[in-house]
Amino acid sequence: MADRFEEHGSELEQPLAIARDIKKLYVKLLSEKENLTIAQFLSSNSEFRHVVRRAFIVEKFPYSEIQDNTIGKRYCSY
């Protein structure tokens, strides 16, 4: 695995804890009005933009996400 502080491409970096972020988005959505559009929701909850973007990506490209728990203590890179 590379050292992120020594490699180029940090501007392309995506958060690795997407399952955790999806859970936070889900909990937040439960407390919101049901008739909000995505644009309305994101205008007041911009911290979820990356999560919504990745949800749209995975809808079209189901293998676009890593299929492992990359933040788990037992994560093993082969």
PDB file with SEQRES, HELIX, SHEET and CRYST1 records, atoms N, CA, C and O in Angstrom:
SEQRES   1 A   78  MET ALA ASP ARG PHE GLU GLU HIS GLY SER GLU LEU GLU          
SEQRES   2 A   78  GLN PRO LEU ALA ILE ALA ARG ASP ILE LYS LYS LEU TYR          
SEQRES   3 A   78  VAL LYS LEU LEU SER GLU LYS GLU ASN LEU THR ILE ALA          
SEQRES   4 A   78  GLN PHE LEU SER SER ASN SER GLU PHE ARG HIS VAL VAL          
SEQRES   5 A   78  ARG ARG ALA PHE ILE VAL GLU LYS PHE PRO TYR SER GLU          
SEQRES   6 A   78  ILE GLN ASP ASN THR ILE GLY LYS ARG TYR CYS SER TYR          
HELIX    1 AA1 SER A   10  LEU A   12  5                                   3    
HELIX    2 AA2 ILE A   18  LEU A   30  1                                  13    
HELIX    3 AA3 ILE A   38  SER A   44  1                                   7    
HELIX    4 AA4 SER A   46  PHE A   48  5                                   3    
HELIX    5 AA5 ARG A   49  LYS A   60  1                                  12    
CRYST1    1.000    1.000    1.000  90.00  90.00  90.00 P 1           1          
ATOM      1  N   MET A   1       0.847  -1.175   0.000  1.00  0.00           N  
ATOM      2  CA  MET A   1       0.000   0.000   0.000  1.00  0.00           C  
ATOM      3  C   MET A   1       0.892   1.238   0.000  1.00  0.00           C  
ATOM      4  O   MET A   1       1.951   1.249   0.628  1.00  0.00           O  
ATOM      5  N   ALA A   2       0.470   2.254  -0.691  1.00  0.00           N  
ATOM      6  CA  ALA A   2       1.248   3.486  -0.835  1.00  0.00           C  
ATOM      7  C   ALA A   2       1.050   4.415   0.358  1.00  0.00           C  
ATOM      8  O   ALA A   2       0.075   4.314   1.102  1.00  0.00           O  
ATOM      9  N   ASP A   3       1.999   5.312   0.509  1.00  0.00           N  
ATOM     10  CA  ASP A   3       1.890   6.365   1.512  1.00  0.00           C  
ATOM     11  C   ASP A   3       1.216   7.556   0.839  1.00  0.00           C  
ATOM     12  O   ASP A   3       1.784   8.154  -0.075  1.00  0.00           O  
ATOM     13  N   ARG A   4       0.032   7.898   1.272  1.00  0.00           N  
ATOM     14  CA  ARG A   4      -0.758   8.944   0.615  1.00  0.00           C  
ATOM     15  C   ARG A   4      -0.090  10.307   0.636  1.00  0.00           C  
ATOM     16  O   ARG A   4      -0.419  11.166  -0.182  1.00  0.00           O  
ATOM     17  N   PHE A   5       0.837  10.521   1.549  1.00  0.00           N  
ATOM     18  CA  PHE A   5       1.510  11.817   1.616  1.00  0.00           C  
ATOM     19  C   PHE A   5       2.720  11.892   0.687  1.00  0.00           C  
ATOM     20  O   PHE A   5       3.276  12.971   0.484  1.00  0.00           O  
ATOM     21  N   GLU A   6       3.129  10.766   0.127  1.00  0.00           N  
ATOM     22  CA  GLU A   6       4.269  10.749  -0.783  1.00  0.00           C  
ATOM     23  C   GLU A   6       3.868  10.542  -2.240  1.00  0.00           C  
ATOM     24  O   GLU A   6       4.685  10.755  -3.136  1.00  0.00           O  
ATOM     25  N   GLU A   7       2.642  10.137  -2.492  1.00  0.00           N  
ATOM     26  CA  GLU A   7       2.172   9.831  -3.841  1.00  0.00           C  
ATOM     27  C   GLU A   7       1.374  10.995  -4.424  1.00  0.00           C  
ATOM     28  O   GLU A   7       0.717  11.737  -3.694  1.00  0.00           O  
ATOM     29  N   HIS A   8       1.440  11.143  -5.744  1.00  0.00           N  
ATOM     30  CA  HIS A   8       0.620  12.133  -6.436  1.00  0.00           C  
ATOM     31  C   HIS A   8      -0.797  11.595  -6.586  1.00  0.00           C  
ATOM     32  O   HIS A   8      -1.000  10.381  -6.553  1.00  0.00           O  
ATOM     33  N   GLY A   9      -1.767  12.466  -6.749  1.00  0.00           N  
ATOM     34  CA  GLY A   9      -3.138  12.041  -6.988  1.00  0.00           C  
ATOM     35  C   GLY A   9      -4.072  12.245  -5.811  1.00  0.00           C  
ATOM     36  O   GLY A   9      -5.191  11.730  -5.824  1.00  0.00           O  
ATOM     37  N   SER A  10      -3.646  12.980  -4.796  1.00  0.00           N  
ATOM     38  CA  SER A  10      -4.509  13.178  -3.633  1.00  0.00           C  
ATOM     39  C   SER A  10      -5.821  13.860  -4.002  1.00  0.00           C  
ATOM     40  O   SER A  10      -6.823  13.699  -3.306  1.00  0.00           O  
ATOM     41  N   GLU A  11      -5.817  14.629  -5.108  1.00  0.00           N  
ATOM     42  CA  GLU A  11      -7.051  15.293  -5.536  1.00  0.00           C  
ATOM     43  C   GLU A  11      -8.084  14.290  -6.042  1.00  0.00           C  
ATOM     44  O   GLU A  11      -9.256  14.636  -6.187  1.00  0.00           O  
ATOM     45  N   LEU A  12      -7.671  13.061  -6.311  1.00  0.00           N  
ATOM     46  CA  LEU A  12      -8.583  12.011  -6.771  1.00  0.00           C  
ATOM     47  C   LEU A  12      -9.037  11.099  -5.636  1.00  0.00           C  
ATOM     48  O   LEU A  12      -9.850  10.198  -5.844  1.00  0.00           O  
ATOM     49  N   GLU A  13      -8.525  11.329  -4.470  1.00  0.00           N  
ATOM     50  CA  GLU A  13      -8.782  10.474  -3.315  1.00  0.00           C  
ATOM     51  C   GLU A  13     -10.264  10.477  -2.934  1.00  0.00           C  
ATOM     52  O   GLU A  13     -10.919  11.520  -2.957  1.00  0.00           O  
ATOM     53  N   GLN A  14     -10.780   9.303  -2.585  1.00  0.00           N  
ATOM     54  CA  GLN A  14     -12.152   9.171  -2.113  1.00  0.00           C  
ATOM     55  C   GLN A  14     -12.128   8.592  -0.704  1.00  0.00           C  
ATOM     56  O   GLN A  14     -11.270   7.770  -0.382  1.00  0.00           O  
ATOM     57  N   PRO A  15     -13.066   9.021   0.135  1.00  0.00           N  
ATOM     58  CA  PRO A  15     -13.140   8.456   1.490  1.00  0.00           C  
ATOM     59  C   PRO A  15     -13.342   6.939   1.432  1.00  0.00           C  
ATOM     60  O   PRO A  15     -14.090   6.441   0.590  1.00  0.00           O  
ATOM     61  N   LEU A  16     -12.679   6.211   2.323  1.00  0.00           N  
ATOM     62  CA  LEU A  16     -12.749   4.751   2.307  1.00  0.00           C  
ATOM     63  C   LEU A  16     -13.888   4.189   3.157  1.00  0.00           C  
ATOM     64  O   LEU A  16     -14.254   3.025   2.995  1.00  0.00           O  
ATOM     65  N   ALA A  17     -14.436   4.968   4.031  1.00  0.00           N  
ATOM     66  CA  ALA A  17     -15.471   4.475   4.948  1.00  0.00           C  
ATOM     67  C   ALA A  17     -16.861   4.770   4.391  1.00  0.00           C  
ATOM     68  O   ALA A  17     -17.689   5.372   5.073  1.00  0.00           O  
ATOM     69  N   ILE A  18     -17.114   4.353   3.172  1.00  0.00           N  
ATOM     70  CA  ILE A  18     -18.376   4.691   2.521  1.00  0.00           C  
ATOM     71  C   ILE A  18     -19.574   4.056   3.221  1.00  0.00           C  
ATOM     72  O   ILE A  18     -20.634   4.679   3.280  1.00  0.00           O  
ATOM     73  N   ALA A  19     -19.446   2.856   3.747  1.00  0.00           N  
ATOM     74  CA  ALA A  19     -20.575   2.223   4.451  1.00  0.00           C  
ATOM     75  C   ALA A  19     -20.956   3.044   5.685  1.00  0.00           C  
ATOM     76  O   ALA A  19     -22.139   3.239   5.964  1.00  0.00           O  
ATOM     77  N   ARG A  20     -19.963   3.518   6.413  1.00  0.00           N  
ATOM     78  CA  ARG A  20     -20.226   4.365   7.584  1.00  0.00           C  
ATOM     79  C   ARG A  20     -20.910   5.666   7.143  1.00  0.00           C  
ATOM     80  O   ARG A  20     -21.847   6.131   7.792  1.00  0.00           O  
ATOM     81  N   ASP A  21     -20.436   6.245   6.040  1.00  0.00           N  
ATOM     82  CA  ASP A  21     -21.004   7.494   5.551  1.00  0.00           C  
ATOM     83  C   ASP A  21     -22.431   7.309   5.042  1.00  0.00           C  
ATOM     84  O   ASP A  21     -23.278   8.182   5.232  1.00  0.00           O  
ATOM     85  N   ILE A  22     -22.699   6.175   4.396  1.00  0.00           N  
ATOM     86  CA  ILE A  22     -24.060   5.866   3.938  1.00  0.00           C  
ATOM     87  C   ILE A  22     -24.996   5.760   5.134  1.00  0.00           C  
ATOM     88  O   ILE A  22     -26.127   6.242   5.082  1.00  0.00           O  
ATOM     89  N   LYS A  23     -24.536   5.138   6.203  1.00  0.00           N  
ATOM     90  CA  LYS A  23     -25.348   5.013   7.428  1.00  0.00           C  
ATOM     91  C   LYS A  23     -25.674   6.393   7.996  1.00  0.00           C  
ATOM     92  O   LYS A  23     -26.807   6.641   8.408  1.00  0.00           O  
ATOM     93  N   LYS A  24     -24.678   7.298   8.021  1.00  0.00           N  
ATOM     94  CA  LYS A  24     -24.921   8.660   8.511  1.00  0.00           C  
ATOM     95  C   LYS A  24     -25.925   9.385   7.625  1.00  0.00           C  
ATOM     96  O   LYS A  24     -26.790  10.105   8.125  1.00  0.00           O  
ATOM     97  N   LEU A  25     -25.815   9.200   6.320  1.00  0.00           N  
ATOM     98  CA  LEU A  25     -26.770   9.796   5.386  1.00  0.00           C  
ATOM     99  C   LEU A  25     -28.167   9.250   5.639  1.00  0.00           C  
ATOM    100  O   LEU A  25     -29.134  10.011   5.674  1.00  0.00           O  
ATOM    101  N   TYR A  26     -28.281   7.955   5.814  1.00  0.00           N  
ATOM    102  CA  TYR A  26     -29.576   7.313   6.060  1.00  0.00           C  
ATOM    103  C   TYR A  26     -30.231   7.872   7.320  1.00  0.00           C  
ATOM    104  O   TYR A  26     -31.414   8.213   7.313  1.00  0.00           O  
ATOM    105  N   VAL A  27     -29.464   7.965   8.392  1.00  0.00           N  
ATOM    106  CA  VAL A  27     -29.993   8.494   9.658  1.00  0.00           C  
ATOM    107  C   VAL A  27     -30.448   9.942   9.479  1.00  0.00           C  
ATOM    108  O   VAL A  27     -31.502  10.329   9.984  1.00  0.00           O  
ATOM    109  N   LYS A  28     -29.665  10.732   8.770  1.00  0.00           N  
ATOM    110  CA  LYS A  28     -30.027  12.127   8.522  1.00  0.00           C  
ATOM    111  C   LYS A  28     -31.295  12.219   7.681  1.00  0.00           C  
ATOM    112  O   LYS A  28     -32.169  13.037   7.968  1.00  0.00           O  
ATOM    113  N   LEU A  29     -31.404  11.391   6.646  1.00  0.00           N  
ATOM    114  CA  LEU A  29     -32.589  11.414   5.791  1.00  0.00           C  
ATOM    115  C   LEU A  29     -33.862  11.058   6.559  1.00  0.00           C  
ATOM    116  O   LEU A  29     -34.935  11.574   6.249  1.00  0.00           O  
ATOM    117  N   LEU A  30     -33.750  10.186   7.551  1.00  0.00           N  
ATOM    118  CA  LEU A  30     -34.912   9.815   8.356  1.00  0.00           C  
ATOM    119  C   LEU A  30     -35.490  11.006   9.113  1.00  0.00           C  
ATOM    120  O   LEU A  30     -36.686  11.044   9.401  1.00  0.00           O  
ATOM    121  N   SER A  31     -34.638  11.975   9.433  1.00  0.00           N  
ATOM    122  CA  SER A  31     -35.096  13.137  10.200  1.00  0.00           C  
ATOM    123  C   SER A  31     -35.519  14.315   9.314  1.00  0.00           C  
ATOM    124  O   SER A  31     -35.924  15.355   9.833  1.00  0.00           O  
ATOM    125  N   GLU A  32     -35.432  14.169   8.003  1.00  0.00           N  
ATOM    126  CA  GLU A  32     -35.766  15.249   7.073  1.00  0.00           C  
ATOM    127  C   GLU A  32     -37.205  15.113   6.558  1.00  0.00           C  
ATOM    128  O   GLU A  32     -37.841  14.071   6.714  1.00  0.00           O  
ATOM    129  N   LYS A  33     -37.695  16.186   5.944  1.00  0.00           N  
ATOM    130  CA  LYS A  33     -39.015  16.159   5.306  1.00  0.00           C  
ATOM    131  C   LYS A  33     -38.986  15.180   4.136  1.00  0.00           C  
ATOM    132  O   LYS A  33     -37.977  15.064   3.439  1.00  0.00           O  
ATOM    133  N   GLU A  34     -40.075  14.491   3.928  1.00  0.00           N  
ATOM    134  CA  GLU A  34     -40.121  13.480   2.870  1.00  0.00           C  
ATOM    135  C   GLU A  34     -40.203  14.074   1.466  1.00  0.00           C  
ATOM    136  O   GLU A  34     -39.910  13.376   0.495  1.00  0.00           O  
ATOM    137  N   ASN A  35     -40.591  15.332   1.331  1.00  0.00           N  
ATOM    138  CA  ASN A  35     -40.787  15.903   0.001  1.00  0.00           C  
ATOM    139  C   ASN A  35     -39.593  16.732  -0.485  1.00  0.00           C  
ATOM    140  O   ASN A  35     -39.728  17.479  -1.454  1.00  0.00           O  
ATOM    141  N   LEU A  36     -38.444  16.619   0.157  1.00  0.00           N  
ATOM    142  CA  LEU A  36     -37.246  17.343  -0.281  1.00  0.00           C  
ATOM    143  C   LEU A  36     -36.659  16.703  -1.536  1.00  0.00           C  
ATOM    144  O   LEU A  36     -36.648  15.480  -1.677  1.00  0.00           O  
ATOM    145  N   THR A  37     -36.175  17.545  -2.440  1.00  0.00           N  
ATOM    146  CA  THR A  37     -35.415  17.018  -3.570  1.00  0.00           C  
ATOM    147  C   THR A  37     -33.972  16.810  -3.106  1.00  0.00           C  
ATOM    148  O   THR A  37     -33.576  17.299  -2.048  1.00  0.00           O  
ATOM    149  N   ILE A  38     -33.200  16.091  -3.897  1.00  0.00           N  
ATOM    150  CA  ILE A  38     -31.788  15.878  -3.562  1.00  0.00           C  
ATOM    151  C   ILE A  38     -31.062  17.217  -3.493  1.00  0.00           C  
ATOM    152  O   ILE A  38     -30.250  17.444  -2.596  1.00  0.00           O  
ATOM    153  N   ALA A  39     -31.357  18.101  -4.441  1.00  0.00           N  
ATOM    154  CA  ALA A  39     -30.714  19.423  -4.461  1.00  0.00           C  
ATOM    155  C   ALA A  39     -31.035  20.209  -3.198  1.00  0.00           C  
ATOM    156  O   ALA A  39     -30.145  20.835  -2.623  1.00  0.00           O  
ATOM    157  N   GLN A  40     -32.278  20.188  -2.759  1.00  0.00           N  
ATOM    158  CA  GLN A  40     -32.663  20.902  -1.546  1.00  0.00           C  
ATOM    159  C   GLN A  40     -31.953  20.310  -0.327  1.00  0.00           C  
ATOM    160  O   GLN A  40     -31.450  21.042   0.525  1.00  0.00           O  
ATOM    161  N   PHE A  41     -31.920  18.987  -0.255  1.00  0.00           N  
ATOM    162  CA  PHE A  41     -31.262  18.332   0.866  1.00  0.00           C  
ATOM    163  C   PHE A  41     -29.778  18.689   0.910  1.00  0.00           C  
ATOM    164  O   PHE A  41     -29.250  19.041   1.965  1.00  0.00           O  
ATOM    165  N   LEU A  42     -29.107  18.598  -0.242  1.00  0.00           N  
ATOM    166  CA  LEU A  42     -27.667  18.852  -0.278  1.00  0.00           C  
ATOM    167  C   LEU A  42     -27.314  20.322  -0.075  1.00  0.00           C  
ATOM    168  O   LEU A  42     -26.212  20.631   0.377  1.00  0.00           O  
ATOM    169  N   SER A  43     -28.222  21.227  -0.398  1.00  0.00           N  
ATOM    170  CA  SER A  43     -27.916  22.646  -0.185  1.00  0.00           C  
ATOM    171  C   SER A  43     -27.781  22.973   1.295  1.00  0.00           C  
ATOM    172  O   SER A  43     -27.068  23.908   1.659  1.00  0.00           O  
ATOM    173  N   SER A  44     -28.452  22.221   2.142  1.00  0.00           N  
ATOM    174  CA  SER A  44     -28.319  22.457   3.584  1.00  0.00           C  
ATOM    175  C   SER A  44     -27.520  21.370   4.297  1.00  0.00           C  
ATOM    176  O   SER A  44     -27.298  21.459   5.504  1.00  0.00           O  
ATOM    177  N   ASN A  45     -27.086  20.348   3.563  1.00  0.00           N  
ATOM    178  CA  ASN A  45     -26.313  19.237   4.134  1.00  0.00           C  
ATOM    179  C   ASN A  45     -25.164  18.875   3.205  1.00  0.00           C  
ATOM    180  O   ASN A  45     -25.049  17.727   2.775  1.00  0.00           O  
ATOM    181  N   SER A  46     -24.324  19.834   2.897  1.00  0.00           N  
ATOM    182  CA  SER A  46     -23.272  19.628   1.894  1.00  0.00           C  
ATOM    183  C   SER A  46     -22.238  18.576   2.296  1.00  0.00           C  
ATOM    184  O   SER A  46     -21.511  18.077   1.437  1.00  0.00           O  
ATOM    185  N   GLU A  47     -22.159  18.232   3.566  1.00  0.00           N  
ATOM    186  CA  GLU A  47     -21.208  17.205   3.999  1.00  0.00           C  
ATOM    187  C   GLU A  47     -21.547  15.820   3.443  1.00  0.00           C  
ATOM    188  O   GLU A  47     -20.732  14.901   3.521  1.00  0.00           O  
ATOM    189  N   PHE A  48     -22.750  15.673   2.881  1.00  0.00           N  
ATOM    190  CA  PHE A  48     -23.171  14.390   2.311  1.00  0.00           C  
ATOM    191  C   PHE A  48     -23.019  14.329   0.797  1.00  0.00           C  
ATOM    192  O   PHE A  48     -23.402  13.334   0.183  1.00  0.00           O  
ATOM    193  N   ARG A  49     -22.471  15.366   0.187  1.00  0.00           N  
ATOM    194  CA  ARG A  49     -22.342  15.392  -1.280  1.00  0.00           C  
ATOM    195  C   ARG A  49     -21.552  14.191  -1.804  1.00  0.00           C  
ATOM    196  O   ARG A  49     -21.961  13.554  -2.774  1.00  0.00           O  
ATOM    197  N   HIS A  50     -20.431  13.885  -1.167  1.00  0.00           N  
ATOM    198  CA  HIS A  50     -19.612  12.768  -1.654  1.00  0.00           C  
ATOM    199  C   HIS A  50     -20.351  11.436  -1.534  1.00  0.00           C  
ATOM    200  O   HIS A  50     -20.156  10.539  -2.354  1.00  0.00           O  
ATOM    201  N   VAL A  51     -21.188  11.309  -0.522  1.00  0.00           N  
ATOM    202  CA  VAL A  51     -21.929  10.056  -0.318  1.00  0.00           C  
ATOM    203  C   VAL A  51     -22.993   9.899  -1.404  1.00  0.00           C  
ATOM    204  O   VAL A  51     -23.134   8.826  -1.990  1.00  0.00           O  
ATOM    205  N   VAL A  52     -23.729  10.953  -1.665  1.00  0.00           N  
ATOM    206  CA  VAL A  52     -24.771  10.910  -2.694  1.00  0.00           C  
ATOM    207  C   VAL A  52     -24.149  10.658  -4.063  1.00  0.00           C  
ATOM    208  O   VAL A  52     -24.680   9.884  -4.860  1.00  0.00           O  
ATOM    209  N   ARG A  53     -23.018  11.315  -4.334  1.00  0.00           N  
ATOM    210  CA  ARG A  53     -22.334  11.120  -5.616  1.00  0.00           C  
ATOM    211  C   ARG A  53     -21.947   9.655  -5.791  1.00  0.00           C  
ATOM    212  O   ARG A  53     -22.145   9.082  -6.862  1.00  0.00           O  
ATOM    213  N   ARG A  54     -21.401   9.054  -4.749  1.00  0.00           N  
ATOM    214  CA  ARG A  54     -20.980   7.657  -4.855  1.00  0.00           C  
ATOM    215  C   ARG A  54     -22.174   6.715  -4.964  1.00  0.00           C  
ATOM    216  O   ARG A  54     -22.081   5.672  -5.613  1.00  0.00           O  
ATOM    217  N   ALA A  55     -23.286   7.067  -4.342  1.00  0.00           N  
ATOM    218  CA  ALA A  55     -24.498   6.249  -4.482  1.00  0.00           C  
ATOM    219  C   ALA A  55     -24.981   6.250  -5.930  1.00  0.00           C  
ATOM    220  O   ALA A  55     -25.411   5.219  -6.447  1.00  0.00           O  
ATOM    221  N   PHE A  56     -24.908   7.407  -6.579  1.00  0.00           N  
ATOM    222  CA  PHE A  56     -25.291   7.476  -7.988  1.00  0.00           C  
ATOM    223  C   PHE A  56     -24.321   6.698  -8.866  1.00  0.00           C  
ATOM    224  O   PHE A  56     -24.742   6.051  -9.825  1.00  0.00           O  
ATOM    225  N   ILE A  57     -23.041   6.749  -8.558  1.00  0.00           N  
ATOM    226  CA  ILE A  57     -22.041   6.023  -9.341  1.00  0.00           C  
ATOM    227  C   ILE A  57     -22.262   4.515  -9.236  1.00  0.00           C  
ATOM    228  O   ILE A  57     -22.248   3.810 -10.245  1.00  0.00           O  
ATOM    229  N   VAL A  58     -22.465   4.022  -8.014  1.00  0.00           N  
ATOM    230  CA  VAL A  58     -22.607   2.577  -7.820  1.00  0.00           C  
ATOM    231  C   VAL A  58     -23.906   2.047  -8.427  1.00  0.00           C  
ATOM    232  O   VAL A  58     -24.000   0.867  -8.763  1.00  0.00           O  
ATOM    233  N   GLU A  59     -24.894   2.907  -8.567  1.00  0.00           N  
ATOM    234  CA  GLU A  59     -26.135   2.488  -9.226  1.00  0.00           C  
ATOM    235  C   GLU A  59     -25.863   2.099 -10.680  1.00  0.00           C  
ATOM    236  O   GLU A  59     -26.446   1.145 -11.194  1.00  0.00           O  
ATOM    237  N   LYS A  60     -24.985   2.837 -11.329  1.00  0.00           N  
ATOM    238  CA  LYS A  60     -24.685   2.578 -12.737  1.00  0.00           C  
ATOM    239  C   LYS A  60     -23.536   1.576 -12.906  1.00  0.00           C  
ATOM    240  O   LYS A  60     -23.516   0.805 -13.865  1.00  0.00           O  
ATOM    241  N   PHE A  61     -22.591   1.594 -11.977  1.00  0.00           N  
ATOM    242  CA  PHE A  61     -21.407   0.739 -12.050  1.00  0.00           C  
ATOM    243  C   PHE A  61     -21.278  -0.051 -10.740  1.00  0.00           C  
ATOM    244  O   PHE A  61     -20.561   0.382  -9.838  1.00  0.00           O  
ATOM    245  N   PRO A  62     -21.950  -1.189 -10.618  1.00  0.00           N  
ATOM    246  CA  PRO A  62     -22.023  -1.917  -9.348  1.00  0.00           C  
ATOM    247  C   PRO A  62     -20.673  -2.387  -8.791  1.00  0.00           C  
ATOM    248  O   PRO A  62     -20.572  -2.649  -7.593  1.00  0.00           O  
ATOM    249  N   TYR A  63     -19.652  -2.497  -9.615  1.00  0.00           N  
ATOM    250  CA  TYR A  63     -18.345  -2.937  -9.121  1.00  0.00           C  
ATOM    251  C   TYR A  63     -17.383  -1.765  -8.930  1.00  0.00           C  
ATOM    252  O   TYR A  63     -16.169  -1.963  -8.862  1.00  0.00           O  
ATOM    253  N   SER A  64     -17.914  -0.559  -8.843  1.00  0.00           N  
ATOM    254  CA  SER A  64     -17.071   0.623  -8.677  1.00  0.00           C  
ATOM    255  C   SER A  64     -16.580   0.793  -7.246  1.00  0.00           C  
ATOM    256  O   SER A  64     -15.634   1.542  -7.007  1.00  0.00           O  
ATOM    257  N   GLU A  65     -17.197   0.119  -6.303  1.00  0.00           N  
ATOM    258  CA  GLU A  65     -16.807   0.236  -4.897  1.00  0.00           C  
ATOM    259  C   GLU A  65     -15.952  -0.950  -4.464  1.00  0.00           C  
ATOM    260  O   GLU A  65     -16.151  -2.075  -4.924  1.00  0.00           O  
ATOM    261  N   ILE A  66     -15.011  -0.689  -3.584  1.00  0.00           N  
ATOM    262  CA  ILE A  66     -14.195  -1.746  -2.979  1.00  0.00           C  
ATOM    263  C   ILE A  66     -15.114  -2.656  -2.179  1.00  0.00           C  
ATOM    264  O   ILE A  66     -15.966  -2.176  -1.432  1.00  0.00           O  
ATOM    265  N   GLN A  67     -14.950  -3.951  -2.326  1.00  0.00           N  
ATOM    266  CA  GLN A  67     -15.810  -4.919  -1.644  1.00  0.00           C  
ATOM    267  C   GLN A  67     -15.114  -5.488  -0.405  1.00  0.00           C  
ATOM    268  O   GLN A  67     -15.039  -6.703  -0.226  1.00  0.00           O  
ATOM    269  N   ASP A  68     -14.613  -4.601   0.437  1.00  0.00           N  
ATOM    270  CA  ASP A  68     -13.925  -5.020   1.653  1.00  0.00           C  
ATOM    271  C   ASP A  68     -14.062  -3.922   2.698  1.00  0.00           C  
ATOM    272  O   ASP A  68     -14.385  -2.784   2.359  1.00  0.00           O  
ATOM    273  N   ASN A  69     -13.827  -4.243   3.933  1.00  0.00           N  
ATOM    274  CA  ASN A  69     -13.877  -3.276   5.020  1.00  0.00           C  
ATOM    275  C   ASN A  69     -12.490  -2.655   5.172  1.00  0.00           C  
ATOM    276  O   ASN A  69     -11.666  -3.148   5.942  1.00  0.00           O  
ATOM    277  N   THR A  70     -12.237  -1.587   4.446  1.00  0.00           N  
ATOM    278  CA  THR A  70     -10.897  -0.998   4.417  1.00  0.00           C  
ATOM    279  C   THR A  70     -10.532  -0.216   5.672  1.00  0.00           C  
ATOM    280  O   THR A  70      -9.383   0.197   5.826  1.00  0.00           O  
ATOM    281  N   ILE A  71     -11.478  -0.010   6.559  1.00  0.00           N  
ATOM    282  CA  ILE A  71     -11.140   0.678   7.808  1.00  0.00           C  
ATOM    283  C   ILE A  71     -11.163  -0.272   8.997  1.00  0.00           C  
ATOM    284  O   ILE A  71     -10.981   0.153  10.138  1.00  0.00           O  
ATOM    285  N   GLY A  72     -11.386  -1.564   8.732  1.00  0.00           N  
ATOM    286  CA  GLY A  72     -11.415  -2.549   9.804  1.00  0.00           C  
ATOM    287  C   GLY A  72     -10.032  -2.898  10.320  1.00  0.00           C  
ATOM    288  O   GLY A  72      -9.042  -2.774   9.598  1.00  0.00           O  
ATOM    289  N   LYS A  73      -9.964  -3.329  11.554  1.00  0.00           N  
ATOM    290  CA  LYS A  73      -8.677  -3.697  12.156  1.00  0.00           C  
ATOM    291  C   LYS A  73      -8.053  -4.912  11.486  1.00  0.00           C  
ATOM    292  O   LYS A  73      -6.831  -5.064  11.488  1.00  0.00           O  
ATOM    293  N   ARG A  74      -8.884  -5.777  10.912  1.00  0.00           N  
ATOM    294  CA  ARG A  74      -8.366  -7.013  10.309  1.00  0.00           C  
ATOM    295  C   ARG A  74      -8.192  -6.889   8.800  1.00  0.00           C  
ATOM    296  O   ARG A  74      -8.036  -7.906   8.124  1.00  0.00           O  
ATOM    297  N   TYR A  75      -8.214  -5.667   8.245  1.00  0.00           N  
ATOM    298  CA  TYR A  75      -8.050  -5.470   6.815  1.00  0.00           C  
ATOM    299  C   TYR A  75      -6.682  -5.989   6.387  1.00  0.00           C  
ATOM    300  O   TYR A  75      -5.667  -5.708   7.024  1.00  0.00           O  
ATOM    301  N   CYS A  76      -6.674  -6.738   5.314  1.00  0.00           N  
ATOM    302  CA  CYS A  76      -5.428  -7.308   4.823  1.00  0.00           C  
ATOM    303  C   CYS A  76      -5.298  -7.009   3.331  1.00  0.00           C  
ATOM    304  O   CYS A  76      -6.190  -7.346   2.553  1.00  0.00           O  
ATOM    305  N   SER A  77      -4.222  -6.395   2.936  1.00  0.00           N  
ATOM    306  CA  SER A  77      -3.972  -6.110   1.530  1.00  0.00           C  
ATOM    307  C   SER A  77      -3.184  -7.271   0.933  1.00  0.00           C  
ATOM    308  O   SER A  77      -2.107  -7.609   1.424  1.00  0.00           O  
ATOM    309  N   TYR A  78      -3.712  -7.877  -0.112  1.00  0.00           N  
ATOM    310  CA  TYR A  78      -3.044  -9.035  -0.731  1.00  0.00           C  
ATOM    311  C   TYR A  78      -2.247  -8.620  -1.920  1.00  0.00           C  
ATOM    312  O   TYR A  78      -1.618  -9.459  -2.565  1.00  0.00           O  
TER     313      TYR A  78                                                      
END                                                                             
